[in-house]
Each structure stands twice: as structure tokens, then as C-alpha cells.
Amino acid sequence: MENSALDALICPVCGLEFMETLPGETVLACIDGHSFDIARQGYANLLTGHGTKFAQDTAEMVAARDAFLNAGHYQPLANALADITGAVLDGGRPTGRRLILDAGTGTGYYLQQVLARLGDGGRLGIDSVGLDISKFALRRAARRNPGTANLVWDLWRPLPVAAGRADVVLVIFAPRNAAEFARVLKQSGRLVVVTPRPEHLAEIARPAGMLGIQPEKDAALAGALAGHFELVEYRDESIALSLAPQDVRNVALMGPAGHHLDADALARSVEGLPERSAATAAFRISVFRPVPKS
């Protein structure tokens, strides 16, 4: 992880900044002496005390997500996120380095795609922080994005990021801690949230044992962010998919249903599917700005 990305972080124990790390160091330490181990895969675990009560994505769920995303099924979504993020960074015209916070980074796939596209566009001086509760996911994220500060963290806790440091906060199918996102964002920054639309993968939901999408999801999102953010714009993305049975298995296991599905039963269920199943991935990308601080 790059020291410039560490500059945006604060110690979750005392709130002070972290010291620079040298290549090969295995400890991340703040200036008050609190230290956190850096795993050999390149991520650090900042959780203290009793950790978290939330279930992390398992190794099997993470492997399924990596396989599905690596196949390129959601590439149009990644491209759209890169376009939106680039427009935010260009519109803000900030001085100095800019920071993308990927809250719920998972395997780092979308952040990797965004950073690659922004780099191709000639934008320089972009740092990134990826937060996720799953160490299994962060092992892969650290390989994808070695320059990113990849951290095990519970998004419902106060974030280990200094106030007003982020230019963009990405929240892709992850929890939305409105107060903390507002605290860490610059006033010119934007919160970019991806949610599934009600028709998302409806064609394969039953055989895959996937959870239904609540029909009032947009209203629930607006309500959760009220008082901290206001909607600027939204963009709907629909992707026509042709999925092999293994793809159906992977997309089922990689989401919230993966915590409850019986993998063996799912494997038997998808065996009965045709060689290719048509489905539509349907997403909404919502862009919010912070409500001006009084």
C-alpha cells in the first residue's frame, strides 16, 4: 500500500495519523504507538476489541465472486462507474492528491477497473482506500490493488479515515453509513451508490435460490441517506447475460444469499439448467452530494 494513501487514515484507537511504512514492514503504527499487523498478502486488520458481529463473506463466496466478475459479466457496470468517478474528479478540480474510498471493496474488482480507466485517461495523483469485513476478500483485493490501503473494517463503525479527505466514496452493494460517509467526504465530493433494481436476475432467481430485491429500494436508500446527502443524478444500467450453469452458481453464491445457501443443493439445482440461461442484470448508480454543513 502506498504511503500517500495512508496519509488519509487515522488510528481507530486514538484518532491520530499513521506513520509511513517501509517496504517489507509487517506492522502499521500510528504516531501514538498503536500498531496493527499487515498480513503477508498486503492488507491490514484495524478491527479492535471484539471485532464485529457481522458475518464476513466466506472463502467460497469470495471465490465465486472472483470467478464471475473475472469472466467479464459486469464489465459494463465497471465502465460506468469509472466514467462517473472520472467526471466527479474532473469536475471538482481539487488541488493535490485525490482519494477514492471503496467502502465494501470486496475482491477489489470494481476499484481495479476504475483505477485502470482513470489512469488511461491521464489523471494523476489518485490514492485509494478499500474497506471490507472479509479477510478472504481482502487477500484478493490486495493482489488486485497493491497500491491501495486495503483494510479489514466494519462499515457501521466510525471509519478510520480523516474528515474531509475523500473525493469519491464508492458503495457497491455494501452497507451505507451515511453520517460517516458525509464526514470523510470533501464538500465537493460525491457518494456513488450501486443498488440492484427489482428485475435484477429475475430469470434465474428461483433455481439459484437468490434473495428477492425489495421493490422500495430507492426510497429506502434515500431515507437512509436523508439529512446527510441529496441526490444529484442516477443512471440505470441493464446488461444482457448468457450464463452457463457454473455462472449461475457463482452469481448466487457471491451475493447475500451465499450466507444461507447450501452449496451442494445449489450445485444439484443448477445441473438441471440448460447450457445457457438468458438473464438481465439491472442496476441503478445513484450519485449524491453532501448536504452543506451549517
Secondary structure, DSSP 8 states (H G I E B T S, - for coil): --HHHHTTBB-TTT--BB----TT--EEEBTTS-EEEB-TTS-EE---TT--SS----HHHHHHHHHHHHTTTTHHHHHHHHHHHHHHHHHH--SS-EEEEEET-TTSHHHHHHHHHHHHTT---EEEEEEES-HHHHHHHHHH-TTSEEEE--TTS--SB-TT-EEEEEEESS---HHHHHHHEEEEEEEEEEEE-TTTTTTTHHHHT-----TTHHHHHHHHHTTTEEEEEEEEEEEEEEE-HHHHHHHHHTSGGGGT--HHHHHHHHHTS-SSEEEEEEEEEEEEEE----
